[in-house]
Amino acid sequence: MRRERADCGGRMDEGEAIVNEQSRNFGSLADGEQKTLYFTLSPEAELAVLARMLYREGYNDHNWGHISYLQDDGTILLNPWEVPWDEMRASDVLRIDDQGHLLSGRWTVTPAIALHLAAHRLRKDAKVAIHHHSRWGTVWGALGELPDVYHQNGAQLGRDIALYNEYESDVTHAEAAERNVLAMGDRKAAILANHGVFVVAGSIKEAHTMCVSLEERARVAWHVKALGHDKGLPMQDKAVDSLVASIRAGRSGNRFYHAMIRREVLADASVLT
Ligand SMILES: [Zn+2]
C-alpha cells in the first residue's frame, strides 16, 4: 500500500484522506499493512461500487442494465432504473421482494426484472445476477456466436458459456425468463442474441471476476476473428480448467478485486454514501 501511495503522489494522498474518513463512517479499519482493503462495504455499497467498476470494464451502454443481489433474508437489492452505473451510490440502491415489488428506495424497479427473479429462484448459486449490453459481449450477441478463449483473463469464467435467443419470447414474462435461466444450466454466463450478456455469481466479488472475464474474452476473440478465419490459437481445455480450479480454490486472493474497489472509492468516495 505504501508503495502505491508514493507512486501516485498528492492525488492519492487526497484520496487516502477521503477513504480514511469513509472508513470511519462505513466500517472498521483493518489492521496491518498487508491488508489490501482497509474499510468495509455495506451490501448496498458493494452493489454501487460493482456498478461503477463494471462501467469502466465496458458495461456502459446508455440503457444501463441491471444488477440484482439476493440477501440472506430473501429480499433483493437492485440498481434503480433511473441511475446510470457510473453515477451509482449506495443510497440509490433499491430493495425488492422476490416478486419484484419495491420495499424501499426512492427510484423505480426495472420492468425487465423477470430474468433476475427467475435466476435467484431457480439457481442456488445465483446470489448475484447481472444483465447489460457490454461493449464487446454485445458484438457476439450480434453475431449469434460464442467467443473462443484465447487468453487467461478470458478463461476465468470457464470454457462453457450459453447462447440463447431470448427475443423468441417476451422476456418480461416469468415463464419465458425461467426457460432462459434453465437453458443456461449451471453456466456462469450467457450471450443473449441481438441483445447483450447475462451473468450469475455466488458473490459480488465473483460477479466482478465473471463479468470482467466475459468482456475480456469477447474483446480478444473479436480482435482475433478480425484477423481472419484461420488466425488464433485457442487455449487448451486443460489450461482453462486448471485456471478455473485455481480461482475457485481462492488462490488468486483479493488483490485484483480490492484494487478495483480502491480505484472507485479513491476516484469518488460518494459511491459509498
Ligand atoms: Zn437489455
py3Dmol code that shows the C-alpha trace and the ligand (Angstrom):
import py3Dmol

protein = """\
ATOM      1  CA  MET A   1       0.000   0.000   0.000  1.00  0.00           C
ATOM      2  CA  ARG A   2       2.751   2.465   0.879  1.00  0.00           C
ATOM      3  CA  ARG A   3       4.488   1.977  -2.461  1.00  0.00           C
ATOM      4  CA  GLU A   4       1.251   2.589  -4.381  1.00  0.00           C
ATOM      5  CA  ARG A   5       0.567   5.763  -2.476  1.00  0.00           C
ATOM      6  CA  ALA A   6       4.090   7.113  -3.077  1.00  0.00           C
ATOM      7  CA  ASP A   7       3.822   6.415  -6.805  1.00  0.00           C
ATOM      8  CA  CYS A   8       0.548   8.276  -7.106  1.00  0.00           C
ATOM      9  CA  GLY A   9       1.691  11.427  -5.285  1.00  0.00           C
ATOM     10  CA  GLY A  10      -0.631  14.104  -3.966  1.00  0.00           C
ATOM     11  CA  ARG A  11      -3.773  12.880  -5.666  1.00  0.00           C
ATOM     12  CA  MET A  12      -3.542   9.585  -3.827  1.00  0.00           C
ATOM     13  CA  ASP A  13      -2.893  11.423  -0.541  1.00  0.00           C
ATOM     14  CA  GLU A  14      -6.150  13.275  -1.087  1.00  0.00           C
ATOM     15  CA  GLY A  15      -7.921  10.036  -1.901  1.00  0.00           C
ATOM     16  CA  GLU A  16      -6.375   8.377   1.144  1.00  0.00           C
ATOM     17  CA  ALA A  17      -7.820  11.078   3.380  1.00  0.00           C
ATOM     18  CA  ILE A  18     -11.243  10.520   1.829  1.00  0.00           C
ATOM     19  CA  VAL A  19     -11.024   6.771   2.266  1.00  0.00           C
ATOM     20  CA  ASN A  20      -9.870   7.106   5.851  1.00  0.00           C
ATOM     21  CA  GLU A  21     -12.820   9.370   6.515  1.00  0.00           C
ATOM     22  CA  GLN A  22     -15.111   6.865   4.779  1.00  0.00           C
ATOM     23  CA  SER A  23     -13.673   4.003   6.775  1.00  0.00           C
ATOM     24  CA  ARG A  24     -14.636   5.753   9.987  1.00  0.00           C
ATOM     25  CA  ASN A  25     -18.148   6.197   8.680  1.00  0.00           C
ATOM     26  CA  PHE A  26     -18.749   2.889   6.941  1.00  0.00           C
ATOM     27  CA  GLY A  27     -16.623   0.240   8.531  1.00  0.00           C
ATOM     28  CA  SER A  28     -13.699  -0.676  10.687  1.00  0.00           C
ATOM     29  CA  LEU A  29     -10.081  -0.117   9.735  1.00  0.00           C
ATOM     30  CA  ALA A  30      -8.321  -3.361   9.021  1.00  0.00           C
ATOM     31  CA  ASP A  31      -5.040  -3.739  10.855  1.00  0.00           C
ATOM     32  CA  GLY A  32      -1.731  -4.474   9.222  1.00  0.00           C
ATOM     33  CA  GLU A  33      -0.084  -3.093   6.102  1.00  0.00           C
ATOM     34  CA  GLN A  34      -0.627  -6.354   4.234  1.00  0.00           C
ATOM     35  CA  LYS A  35      -4.357  -5.662   4.006  1.00  0.00           C
ATOM     36  CA  THR A  36      -5.479  -4.664   0.537  1.00  0.00           C
ATOM     37  CA  LEU A  37      -8.676  -3.006   1.715  1.00  0.00           C
ATOM     38  CA  TYR A  38      -8.886  -1.048   4.931  1.00  0.00           C
ATOM     39  CA  PHE A  39     -12.588  -0.327   5.073  1.00  0.00           C
ATOM     40  CA  THR A  40     -15.714  -2.456   4.734  1.00  0.00           C
ATOM     41  CA  LEU A  41     -18.691  -2.070   2.432  1.00  0.00           C
ATOM     42  CA  SER A  42     -22.386  -2.378   3.209  1.00  0.00           C
ATOM     43  CA  PRO A  43     -24.282  -4.665   0.771  1.00  0.00           C
ATOM     44  CA  GLU A  44     -25.721  -1.537  -0.901  1.00  0.00           C
ATOM     45  CA  ALA A  45     -22.216  -0.086  -1.262  1.00  0.00           C
ATOM     46  CA  GLU A  46     -20.950  -3.380  -2.678  1.00  0.00           C
ATOM     47  CA  LEU A  47     -23.590  -3.155  -5.413  1.00  0.00           C
ATOM     48  CA  ALA A  48     -22.927   0.524  -6.131  1.00  0.00           C
ATOM     49  CA  VAL A  49     -19.161   0.006  -6.341  1.00  0.00           C
ATOM     50  CA  LEU A  50     -19.670  -3.038  -8.596  1.00  0.00           C
ATOM     51  CA  ALA A  51     -21.784  -0.936 -10.970  1.00  0.00           C
ATOM     52  CA  ARG A  52     -19.033   1.660 -11.228  1.00  0.00           C
ATOM     53  CA  MET A  53     -16.276  -0.934 -11.631  1.00  0.00           C
ATOM     54  CA  LEU A  54     -18.149  -2.690 -14.423  1.00  0.00           C
ATOM     55  CA  TYR A  55     -18.937   0.595 -16.132  1.00  0.00           C
ATOM     56  CA  ARG A  56     -15.193   1.037 -16.616  1.00  0.00           C
ATOM     57  CA  GLU A  57     -14.927  -2.515 -17.957  1.00  0.00           C
ATOM     58  CA  GLY A  58     -17.351  -1.956 -20.831  1.00  0.00           C
ATOM     59  CA  TYR A  59     -20.738  -2.405 -19.163  1.00  0.00           C
ATOM     60  CA  ASN A  60     -21.583   1.139 -20.112  1.00  0.00           C
ATOM     61  CA  ASP A  61     -24.369   1.132 -22.680  1.00  0.00           C
ATOM     62  CA  HIS A  62     -26.760   4.034 -22.207  1.00  0.00           C
ATOM     63  CA  ASN A  63     -29.610   1.714 -21.333  1.00  0.00           C
ATOM     64  CA  TRP A  64     -27.869   0.935 -18.031  1.00  0.00           C
ATOM     65  CA  GLY A  65     -28.528  -2.748 -17.376  1.00  0.00           C
ATOM     66  CA  HIS A  66     -29.447  -4.425 -14.110  1.00  0.00           C
ATOM     67  CA  ILE A  67     -27.659  -5.826 -11.069  1.00  0.00           C
ATOM     68  CA  SER A  68     -29.644  -7.849  -8.518  1.00  0.00           C
ATOM     69  CA  TYR A  69     -28.129  -9.067  -5.241  1.00  0.00           C
ATOM     70  CA  LEU A  70     -30.002 -11.637  -3.130  1.00  0.00           C
ATOM     71  CA  GLN A  71     -29.788 -11.085   0.632  1.00  0.00           C
ATOM     72  CA  ASP A  72     -29.943 -13.676   3.397  1.00  0.00           C
ATOM     73  CA  ASP A  73     -33.454 -12.578   4.396  1.00  0.00           C
ATOM     74  CA  GLY A  74     -34.781 -13.302   0.896  1.00  0.00           C
ATOM     75  CA  THR A  75     -35.053  -9.664  -0.182  1.00  0.00           C
ATOM     76  CA  ILE A  76     -33.117  -8.498  -3.223  1.00  0.00           C
ATOM     77  CA  LEU A  77     -31.044  -5.353  -3.714  1.00  0.00           C
ATOM     78  CA  LEU A  78     -31.368  -3.833  -7.170  1.00  0.00           C
ATOM     79  CA  ASN A  79     -29.916  -0.883  -9.044  1.00  0.00           C
ATOM     80  CA  PRO A  80     -32.620   1.647  -9.976  1.00  0.00           C
ATOM     81  CA  TRP A  81     -33.889   2.223 -13.478  1.00  0.00           C
ATOM     82  CA  GLU A  82     -33.067   5.934 -13.454  1.00  0.00           C
ATOM     83  CA  VAL A  83     -29.434   5.976 -12.375  1.00  0.00           C
ATOM     84  CA  PRO A  84     -26.539   5.187 -14.779  1.00  0.00           C
ATOM     85  CA  TRP A  85     -23.909   2.802 -13.426  1.00  0.00           C
ATOM     86  CA  ASP A  86     -21.165   5.420 -13.273  1.00  0.00           C
ATOM     87  CA  GLU A  87     -23.327   7.636 -11.020  1.00  0.00           C
ATOM     88  CA  MET A  88     -24.492   4.907  -8.664  1.00  0.00           C
ATOM     89  CA  ARG A  89     -24.352   5.496  -4.923  1.00  0.00           C
ATOM     90  CA  ALA A  90     -25.237   3.147  -2.085  1.00  0.00           C
ATOM     91  CA  SER A  91     -28.280   5.271  -1.211  1.00  0.00           C
ATOM     92  CA  ASP A  92     -29.664   4.789  -4.745  1.00  0.00           C
ATOM     93  CA  VAL A  93     -29.927   1.031  -4.339  1.00  0.00           C
ATOM     94  CA  LEU A  94     -33.464  -0.365  -4.093  1.00  0.00           C
ATOM     95  CA  ARG A  95     -34.720  -3.293  -2.029  1.00  0.00           C
ATOM     96  CA  ILE A  96     -37.407  -5.503  -3.587  1.00  0.00           C
ATOM     97  CA  ASP A  97     -39.166  -8.733  -2.651  1.00  0.00           C
ATOM     98  CA  ASP A  98     -38.911 -11.993  -4.593  1.00  0.00           C
ATOM     99  CA  GLN A  99     -41.848 -10.914  -6.802  1.00  0.00           C
ATOM    100  CA  GLY A 100     -40.135  -7.679  -7.813  1.00  0.00           C
ATOM    101  CA  HIS A 101     -42.229  -5.346  -5.633  1.00  0.00           C
ATOM    102  CA  LEU A 102     -40.441  -2.307  -4.243  1.00  0.00           C
ATOM    103  CA  LEU A 103     -39.846  -2.493  -0.476  1.00  0.00           C
ATOM    104  CA  SER A 104     -37.605   0.536  -0.044  1.00  0.00           C
ATOM    105  CA  GLY A 105     -35.800   3.109  -2.136  1.00  0.00           C
ATOM    106  CA  ARG A 106     -36.661   6.302  -3.979  1.00  0.00           C
ATOM    107  CA  TRP A 107     -36.390   5.080  -7.570  1.00  0.00           C
ATOM    108  CA  THR A 108     -38.127   2.690  -9.980  1.00  0.00           C
ATOM    109  CA  VAL A 109     -37.799  -1.090 -10.402  1.00  0.00           C
ATOM    110  CA  THR A 110     -36.976  -2.022 -13.992  1.00  0.00           C
ATOM    111  CA  PRO A 111     -39.815  -3.852 -15.781  1.00  0.00           C
ATOM    112  CA  ALA A 112     -37.189  -6.293 -17.104  1.00  0.00           C
ATOM    113  CA  ILE A 113     -36.652  -7.850 -13.687  1.00  0.00           C
ATOM    114  CA  ALA A 114     -38.175 -11.265 -14.569  1.00  0.00           C
ATOM    115  CA  LEU A 115     -34.911 -12.869 -15.715  1.00  0.00           C
ATOM    116  CA  HIS A 116     -33.189 -11.864 -12.473  1.00  0.00           C
ATOM    117  CA  LEU A 117     -36.023 -13.100 -10.275  1.00  0.00           C
ATOM    118  CA  ALA A 118     -36.022 -16.399 -12.167  1.00  0.00           C
ATOM    119  CA  ALA A 119     -32.260 -16.778 -11.711  1.00  0.00           C
ATOM    120  CA  HIS A 120     -32.489 -16.190  -7.958  1.00  0.00           C
ATOM    121  CA  ARG A 121     -35.477 -18.530  -7.734  1.00  0.00           C
ATOM    122  CA  LEU A 122     -34.079 -21.418  -9.773  1.00  0.00           C
ATOM    123  CA  ARG A 123     -30.331 -21.365  -9.118  1.00  0.00           C
ATOM    124  CA  LYS A 124     -28.851 -21.830  -5.672  1.00  0.00           C
ATOM    125  CA  ASP A 125     -25.558 -20.360  -6.894  1.00  0.00           C
ATOM    126  CA  ALA A 126     -27.210 -17.129  -8.151  1.00  0.00           C
ATOM    127  CA  LYS A 127     -26.636 -14.714  -5.319  1.00  0.00           C
ATOM    128  CA  VAL A 128     -25.881 -12.001  -7.876  1.00  0.00           C
ATOM    129  CA  ALA A 129     -27.324 -11.641 -11.390  1.00  0.00           C
ATOM    130  CA  ILE A 130     -26.168  -9.091 -13.942  1.00  0.00           C
ATOM    131  CA  HIS A 131     -27.500  -8.085 -17.321  1.00  0.00           C
ATOM    132  CA  HIS A 132     -26.101  -5.418 -19.590  1.00  0.00           C
ATOM    133  CA  HIS A 133     -25.201  -4.647 -23.185  1.00  0.00           C
ATOM    134  CA  SER A 134     -21.460  -4.685 -22.712  1.00  0.00           C
ATOM    135  CA  ARG A 135     -19.367  -3.269 -25.495  1.00  0.00           C
ATOM    136  CA  TRP A 136     -17.696  -6.466 -26.738  1.00  0.00           C
ATOM    137  CA  GLY A 137     -20.146  -9.040 -25.400  1.00  0.00           C
ATOM    138  CA  THR A 138     -22.882  -7.417 -27.464  1.00  0.00           C
ATOM    139  CA  VAL A 139     -20.813  -7.883 -30.632  1.00  0.00           C
ATOM    140  CA  TRP A 140     -21.034 -11.644 -30.082  1.00  0.00           C
ATOM    141  CA  GLY A 141     -24.743 -11.296 -29.425  1.00  0.00           C
ATOM    142  CA  ALA A 142     -24.987  -9.614 -32.816  1.00  0.00           C
ATOM    143  CA  LEU A 143     -23.017 -12.447 -34.417  1.00  0.00           C
ATOM    144  CA  GLY A 144     -25.134 -15.062 -32.651  1.00  0.00           C
ATOM    145  CA  GLU A 145     -21.903 -16.879 -31.746  1.00  0.00           C
ATOM    146  CA  LEU A 146     -19.833 -17.647 -28.653  1.00  0.00           C
ATOM    147  CA  PRO A 147     -16.301 -16.212 -28.331  1.00  0.00           C
ATOM    148  CA  ASP A 148     -13.436 -18.713 -28.058  1.00  0.00           C
ATOM    149  CA  VAL A 149     -10.963 -18.493 -25.167  1.00  0.00           C
ATOM    150  CA  TYR A 150      -7.590 -17.073 -26.228  1.00  0.00           C
ATOM    151  CA  HIS A 151      -6.034 -15.789 -23.005  1.00  0.00           C
ATOM    152  CA  GLN A 152      -6.123 -16.255 -19.261  1.00  0.00           C
ATOM    153  CA  ASN A 153      -8.287 -13.235 -18.459  1.00  0.00           C
ATOM    154  CA  GLY A 154     -10.985 -14.566 -20.752  1.00  0.00           C
ATOM    155  CA  ALA A 155     -10.651 -18.074 -19.329  1.00  0.00           C
ATOM    156  CA  GLN A 156     -11.650 -17.296 -15.772  1.00  0.00           C
ATOM    157  CA  LEU A 157     -15.371 -17.940 -16.216  1.00  0.00           C
ATOM    158  CA  GLY A 158     -14.721 -21.389 -17.632  1.00  0.00           C
ATOM    159  CA  ARG A 159     -14.909 -22.879 -21.102  1.00  0.00           C
ATOM    160  CA  ASP A 160     -18.638 -23.224 -21.358  1.00  0.00           C
ATOM    161  CA  ILE A 161     -20.981 -20.265 -21.674  1.00  0.00           C
ATOM    162  CA  ALA A 162     -24.532 -20.237 -23.000  1.00  0.00           C
ATOM    163  CA  LEU A 163     -26.010 -18.688 -26.125  1.00  0.00           C
ATOM    164  CA  TYR A 164     -29.715 -18.143 -26.381  1.00  0.00           C
ATOM    165  CA  ASN A 165     -32.260 -16.125 -28.260  1.00  0.00           C
ATOM    166  CA  GLU A 166     -34.496 -14.543 -25.653  1.00  0.00           C
ATOM    167  CA  TYR A 167     -36.271 -12.454 -28.264  1.00  0.00           C
ATOM    168  CA  GLU A 168     -38.098 -15.605 -29.324  1.00  0.00           C
ATOM    169  CA  SER A 169     -40.412 -14.794 -26.407  1.00  0.00           C
ATOM    170  CA  ASP A 170     -41.430 -11.939 -24.118  1.00  0.00           C
ATOM    171  CA  VAL A 171     -38.625 -11.536 -21.583  1.00  0.00           C
ATOM    172  CA  THR A 172     -40.813  -9.649 -19.112  1.00  0.00           C
ATOM    173  CA  HIS A 173     -42.863 -12.824 -18.541  1.00  0.00           C
ATOM    174  CA  ALA A 174     -41.838 -15.105 -15.698  1.00  0.00           C
ATOM    175  CA  GLU A 175     -42.329 -18.272 -17.750  1.00  0.00           C
ATOM    176  CA  ALA A 176     -40.044 -17.116 -20.567  1.00  0.00           C
ATOM    177  CA  ALA A 177     -37.485 -15.904 -18.030  1.00  0.00           C
ATOM    178  CA  GLU A 178     -37.470 -19.311 -16.339  1.00  0.00           C
ATOM    179  CA  ARG A 179     -36.944 -21.055 -19.682  1.00  0.00           C
ATOM    180  CA  ASN A 180     -33.950 -18.825 -20.353  1.00  0.00           C
ATOM    181  CA  VAL A 181     -32.450 -19.458 -16.930  1.00  0.00           C
ATOM    182  CA  LEU A 182     -32.944 -23.219 -17.274  1.00  0.00           C
ATOM    183  CA  ALA A 183     -31.314 -23.100 -20.709  1.00  0.00           C
ATOM    184  CA  MET A 184     -28.150 -21.769 -19.057  1.00  0.00           C
ATOM    185  CA  GLY A 185     -27.776 -24.934 -16.975  1.00  0.00           C
ATOM    186  CA  ASP A 186     -25.003 -24.312 -14.455  1.00  0.00           C
ATOM    187  CA  ARG A 187     -23.063 -21.966 -16.713  1.00  0.00           C
ATOM    188  CA  LYS A 188     -21.964 -18.661 -15.250  1.00  0.00           C
ATOM    189  CA  ALA A 189     -22.624 -16.541 -18.313  1.00  0.00           C
ATOM    190  CA  ALA A 190     -24.758 -16.280 -21.407  1.00  0.00           C
ATOM    191  CA  ILE A 191     -24.561 -14.312 -24.632  1.00  0.00           C
ATOM    192  CA  LEU A 192     -28.060 -13.057 -25.482  1.00  0.00           C
ATOM    193  CA  ALA A 193     -28.565 -12.999 -29.251  1.00  0.00           C
ATOM    194  CA  ASN A 194     -29.168  -9.479 -30.633  1.00  0.00           C
ATOM    195  CA  HIS A 195     -29.074  -8.099 -27.121  1.00  0.00           C
ATOM    196  CA  GLY A 196     -26.188  -8.406 -24.616  1.00  0.00           C
ATOM    197  CA  VAL A 197     -24.991 -10.618 -21.792  1.00  0.00           C
ATOM    198  CA  PHE A 198     -26.251 -12.246 -18.601  1.00  0.00           C
ATOM    199  CA  VAL A 199     -24.032 -13.385 -15.719  1.00  0.00           C
ATOM    200  CA  VAL A 200     -24.798 -15.167 -12.441  1.00  0.00           C
ATOM    201  CA  ALA A 201     -22.441 -15.448  -9.488  1.00  0.00           C
ATOM    202  CA  GLY A 202     -22.286 -16.501  -5.864  1.00  0.00           C
ATOM    203  CA  SER A 203     -20.963 -13.189  -4.587  1.00  0.00           C
ATOM    204  CA  ILE A 204     -20.282  -9.626  -5.677  1.00  0.00           C
ATOM    205  CA  LYS A 205     -16.594 -10.469  -5.940  1.00  0.00           C
ATOM    206  CA  GLU A 206     -17.278 -13.447  -8.199  1.00  0.00           C
ATOM    207  CA  ALA A 207     -19.712 -11.364 -10.253  1.00  0.00           C
ATOM    208  CA  HIS A 208     -16.946  -8.830 -10.832  1.00  0.00           C
ATOM    209  CA  THR A 209     -14.483 -11.540 -11.904  1.00  0.00           C
ATOM    210  CA  MET A 210     -17.005 -13.228 -14.203  1.00  0.00           C
ATOM    211  CA  CYS A 211     -18.138 -10.019 -15.873  1.00  0.00           C
ATOM    212  CA  VAL A 212     -14.577  -8.806 -16.441  1.00  0.00           C
ATOM    213  CA  SER A 213     -13.566 -12.214 -17.784  1.00  0.00           C
ATOM    214  CA  LEU A 214     -16.554 -12.369 -20.156  1.00  0.00           C
ATOM    215  CA  GLU A 215     -15.885  -8.936 -21.578  1.00  0.00           C
ATOM    216  CA  GLU A 216     -12.150  -9.648 -21.928  1.00  0.00           C
ATOM    217  CA  ARG A 217     -12.920 -12.924 -23.693  1.00  0.00           C
ATOM    218  CA  ALA A 218     -15.322 -11.151 -26.034  1.00  0.00           C
ATOM    219  CA  ARG A 219     -12.838  -8.349 -26.749  1.00  0.00           C
ATOM    220  CA  VAL A 220      -9.824 -10.518 -27.551  1.00  0.00           C
ATOM    221  CA  ALA A 221     -11.856 -13.052 -29.547  1.00  0.00           C
ATOM    222  CA  TRP A 222     -13.317 -10.259 -31.658  1.00  0.00           C
ATOM    223  CA  HIS A 223      -9.841  -8.970 -32.494  1.00  0.00           C
ATOM    224  CA  VAL A 224      -8.627 -12.473 -33.340  1.00  0.00           C
ATOM    225  CA  LYS A 225     -11.662 -13.043 -35.560  1.00  0.00           C
ATOM    226  CA  ALA A 226     -10.982  -9.759 -37.320  1.00  0.00           C
ATOM    227  CA  LEU A 227      -7.509 -11.031 -38.278  1.00  0.00           C
ATOM    228  CA  GLY A 228      -9.038 -13.801 -40.398  1.00  0.00           C
ATOM    229  CA  HIS A 229     -10.826 -17.138 -40.073  1.00  0.00           C
ATOM    230  CA  ASP A 230      -7.543 -19.114 -39.970  1.00  0.00           C
ATOM    231  CA  LYS A 231      -5.969 -16.987 -37.233  1.00  0.00           C
ATOM    232  CA  GLY A 232      -5.850 -17.500 -33.497  1.00  0.00           C
ATOM    233  CA  LEU A 233      -4.657 -20.159 -31.070  1.00  0.00           C
ATOM    234  CA  PRO A 234      -7.458 -21.032 -28.625  1.00  0.00           C
ATOM    235  CA  MET A 235      -6.324 -22.017 -25.128  1.00  0.00           C
ATOM    236  CA  GLN A 236      -6.244 -25.743 -24.444  1.00  0.00           C
ATOM    237  CA  ASP A 237      -9.191 -27.036 -22.409  1.00  0.00           C
ATOM    238  CA  LYS A 238      -6.834 -28.401 -19.760  1.00  0.00           C
ATOM    239  CA  ALA A 239      -5.230 -24.995 -19.250  1.00  0.00           C
ATOM    240  CA  VAL A 240      -8.631 -23.296 -18.930  1.00  0.00           C
ATOM    241  CA  ASP A 241      -9.895 -25.899 -16.457  1.00  0.00           C
ATOM    242  CA  SER A 242      -6.751 -25.611 -14.355  1.00  0.00           C
ATOM    243  CA  LEU A 243      -7.076 -21.831 -14.188  1.00  0.00           C
ATOM    244  CA  VAL A 244     -10.738 -22.038 -13.193  1.00  0.00           C
ATOM    245  CA  ALA A 245      -9.935 -24.594 -10.468  1.00  0.00           C
ATOM    246  CA  SER A 246      -7.238 -22.292  -9.114  1.00  0.00           C
ATOM    247  CA  ILE A 247      -9.638 -19.333  -8.978  1.00  0.00           C
ATOM    248  CA  ARG A 248     -12.389 -21.387  -7.314  1.00  0.00           C
ATOM    249  CA  ALA A 249      -9.862 -22.527  -4.705  1.00  0.00           C
ATOM    250  CA  GLY A 250      -9.263 -18.865  -3.908  1.00  0.00           C
ATOM    251  CA  ARG A 251      -5.582 -18.881  -4.905  1.00  0.00           C
ATOM    252  CA  SER A 252      -5.828 -15.527  -6.667  1.00  0.00           C
ATOM    253  CA  GLY A 253      -6.898 -13.856  -3.401  1.00  0.00           C
ATOM    254  CA  ASN A 254      -8.418 -10.397  -3.251  1.00  0.00           C
ATOM    255  CA  ARG A 255      -5.679  -8.314  -4.879  1.00  0.00           C
ATOM    256  CA  PHE A 256      -7.489  -7.548  -8.119  1.00  0.00           C
ATOM    257  CA  TYR A 257     -10.958  -7.124  -6.589  1.00  0.00           C
ATOM    258  CA  HIS A 258      -9.742  -4.866  -3.803  1.00  0.00           C
ATOM    259  CA  ALA A 259      -7.605  -2.802  -6.159  1.00  0.00           C
ATOM    260  CA  MET A 260     -10.624  -2.124  -8.331  1.00  0.00           C
ATOM    261  CA  ILE A 261     -12.704  -1.163  -5.268  1.00  0.00           C
ATOM    262  CA  ARG A 262      -9.977   1.220  -4.118  1.00  0.00           C
ATOM    263  CA  ARG A 263      -9.869   2.777  -7.584  1.00  0.00           C
ATOM    264  CA  GLU A 264     -13.573   3.640  -7.414  1.00  0.00           C
ATOM    265  CA  VAL A 265     -13.545   4.912  -3.838  1.00  0.00           C
ATOM    266  CA  LEU A 266     -10.429   6.992  -4.385  1.00  0.00           C
ATOM    267  CA  ALA A 267     -11.929   8.446  -7.574  1.00  0.00           C
ATOM    268  CA  ASP A 268     -15.251   9.339  -5.928  1.00  0.00           C
ATOM    269  CA  ALA A 269     -15.916   8.335  -2.350  1.00  0.00           C
ATOM    270  CA  SER A 270     -19.578   9.373  -2.702  1.00  0.00           C
ATOM    271  CA  VAL A 271     -20.189   5.908  -4.193  1.00  0.00           C
ATOM    272  CA  LEU A 272     -20.271   4.672  -0.582  1.00  0.00           C
ATOM    273  CA  THR A 273     -22.911   7.142   0.556  1.00  0.00           C
TER     274      THR A 273
END
"""
ligand_1 = """\
1
ZN
Zn -31.012 -5.432 -22.003
"""
view = py3Dmol.view(width=600, height=400)
view.addModel(protein, "pdb")
view.setStyle({"model": 0}, {"cartoon": {"style": "trace"}})
view.addModel(ligand_1, "xyz")
view.setStyle({"model": 1}, {"stick": {}})
view.zoomTo()
view.show()
